[in-house]
Amino acid sequence: MLPEEVIAQLARARCVAVLTGAGISQESGVPTFRGAGGLWNNYRAEDLATPAAFARDPVLVWQWYQMRRGLCAQANPNAGHEVVAAMEKHFDCFLLITQNVDGLHGRAGSREMIEIHGNLWSGRCVDCGLIESLPAGELAALPPRCSRCQGALRPNVLWFGESYDTALLERALQFLAEVDFLLVVGTSGLVSIPLSLARVAAQGGALIVDVNPADSGLSTIAHHSLRGRAGEVLPLLWTAANKTLS
Ligand code: OAD
């Protein structure tokens, strides 16, 4: 049963943001990082997702990213991603901020989007900084090489110990200060960024709604926690809000 306040506020919202984490892609078959089946249960982030790890063994790091790129290439957007894309079409003032690097939001049709942790479908040259798109599937060499200077390309994602892109972060923060509804979906909140972003929206007076089958770091900030899977809860919520509108 969805709270009436959530349905009504979404239906009459002027400006909406959605903040997503790995949980929204779980029903597409993309593993989350933590919890049952989580990547960090079986792999050590310090061996695979840090600049030092890449400097030490770029081939190992790329093999791990090739495994993840393969999983994501086979996955398809689910009903949760589709609702987020539909919300963007509906609201004149809308922004999606995702921690996900899988590209599924884009494939579902989302365009007003900040991929705050980067994207698996491009590489960045460690020497000259050129960003190049990388096709799914086998790469000619590991690490792939920069077409401009032949330097090694690294995955164009944020690693542990690295700073957020300040321009992207600033855009997200400015937007969140203005929203009246923030929907947070499928993030544990165990890295600090979703909590910091949600706090800014809360301080600006937004209603914060968290969608997650389990308790998360967001539960303490959220005005409402909708306990369930994104692919089930989001379509119910969006249908209910649309009924209120019509
Ligand atoms: P986590 O793996 O930490 O958390 C996933 C969350 O999704 C958990 O709270 C789950 O309960 C929830 N979840 C699972 N299935 C779900 C479903 N079907 N619908 C909705 N929610 C579901 O993933 P993130 O919070 O995204 O960073 O992790 C944040 C960052 O930590 C990642 O971007 C990554 C990781 O280390 C970097 O690699 C820099």
Residues whose N, C-alpha, C, O or C-beta is under 5 A from the ligand:
A	BS01	OAD	G21 A22 G23 I24 Q26 E27 T32 F33 R34 Q99 H117 L158 W159 F160 G186 T187 S188 G189 V191 V211 N212 P213 A214 D215 S216 G228 R229 A230
